[in-house]
Amino acid sequence: MDVQSLSGRDLDAMVAQHVFGLVVEPRDNSRTGQHDFVYEVHPGQWVRVAYYASSMSASITLEVALKDRGWTRKAETGGNWSGPSDVHVTLEHMDGRTVEATGRLNDALCRAALKAVAL
């Protein structure tokens, strides 16, 4: 999987599946017609995958899940307050392993998380 090329709902779906272990399925949103992803919470009951790459609360949930696995965000470089720009995120595991990713902040965090769980 080329993590760096993932974005938007595709990135959210991969995080839900690989970091949180959810059973994810693609669905078209019946209201908007847009491509989306859902996961099963109970047999026959499906809800939308969280917006990990664009929601601050969902990205905090992701950081907590990473912390539970021994990963901590150690560095974030680049970016500025005047507008969105790419940053470089580094995650470090308690055993010394590191992973890095770039992109908008939450995208970079999601990409780094996918790299971390692949190790």
C-alpha positions in Angstrom: 0.0 0.0 0.0 1.4 3.4 -1.0 0.4 5.3 2.1 1.7 8.7 0.8 -0.8 8.7 -2.0 -3.8 8.1 0.2 -6.1 11.0 1.1 -9.6 11.9 2.1 -12.1 9.2 2.8 -9.8 6.5 1.4 -7.2 7.5 4.0 -9.9 7.4 6.7 -11.0 3.9 5.6 -7.5 2.5 5.8 -7.0 4.0 9.3 -10.3 2.5 10.5 -9.4 -0.9 9.0 -5.7 -1.1 9.9 -5.3 0.9 13.1 -8.7 0.2 14.7 -9.3 -3.3 13.2 -12.8 -2.4 11.9 -14.7 -4.2 9.2 -15.0 -1.5 6.6 -17.1 -1.5 3.4 -17.4 1.1 0.6 -20.8 2.6 0.2 -22.3 5.4 -1.9 -24.0 8.0 0.2 -27.6 7.7 -0.7 -28.2 11.4 0.0 -25.2 12.9 -1.7 -24.3 10.2 -4.1 -20.6 10.5 -3.0 -18.4 7.5 -2.3 -18.0 6.8 1.4 -17.1 4.1 3.8 -19.0 2.4 6.7 -18.1 -0.1 9.4 -20.2 -2.7 11.2 -20.9 -2.0 14.9 -23.4 -4.8 15.4 -24.6 -7.4 12.9 -26.5 -5.5 10.3 -25.8 -2.1 11.9 -23.4 0.1 9.9 -22.1 3.6 10.7 -19.8 6.0 8.8 -16.1 5.7 9.3 -14.8 8.7 11.3 -13.1 11.6 9.5 -9.6 10.9 10.9 -7.9 13.0 8.2 -10.1 16.1 8.7 -11.6 16.0 12.2 -9.6 17.2 15.2 -11.6 14.9 17.6 -11.1 11.9 15.4 -7.4 12.6 15.1 -7.2 12.8 18.9 -8.8 9.3 19.0 -6.2 8.1 16.6 -3.3 9.5 18.8 -4.8 7.8 21.8 -4.9 4.5 19.9 -1.3 4.9 18.8 -0.2 5.8 22.4 -1.9 2.5 23.6 0.4 0.7 21.1 3.5 2.5 22.4 3.7 5.3 19.7 4.1 9.0 20.5 4.1 11.9 18.1 7.7 13.3 18.7 8.0 15.9 16.1 6.0 18.0 13.7 7.9 20.4 11.4 6.7 22.8 8.7 3.4 24.6 8.3 2.3 28.0 9.5 -0.7 29.7 10.9 -1.5 31.7 7.8 -2.9 28.7 5.9 -2.8 25.0 5.3 0.6 23.6 4.2 2.5 20.4 4.5 4.1 19.3 7.7 6.4 16.4 8.5 5.1 14.2 11.4 7.4 11.7 13.2 6.1 9.0 15.5 8.4 7.2 17.8 7.8 3.9 19.5 8.9 3.2 23.0 11.4 0.7 21.6 13.0 3.3 19.5 11.5 2.7 16.1 10.3 5.7 14.1 8.0 6.4 11.2 7.5 9.6 9.3 5.0 11.0 6.9 4.2 14.4 5.3 1.1 16.2 4.3 -1.5 18.4 5.9 -1.3 17.7 9.7 -4.1 15.2 10.1 -3.2 13.5 6.8 0.4 13.2 7.9 -0.6 11.8 11.2 -2.9 9.2 9.5 -0.2 8.2 7.1 2.4 7.8 9.9 -0.1 5.7 11.9 -0.6 3.4 8.9 3.2 3.0 8.6 3.5 2.4 12.4 0.9 -0.5 12.4 2.6 -2.0 9.4 5.8 -2.6 11.3 
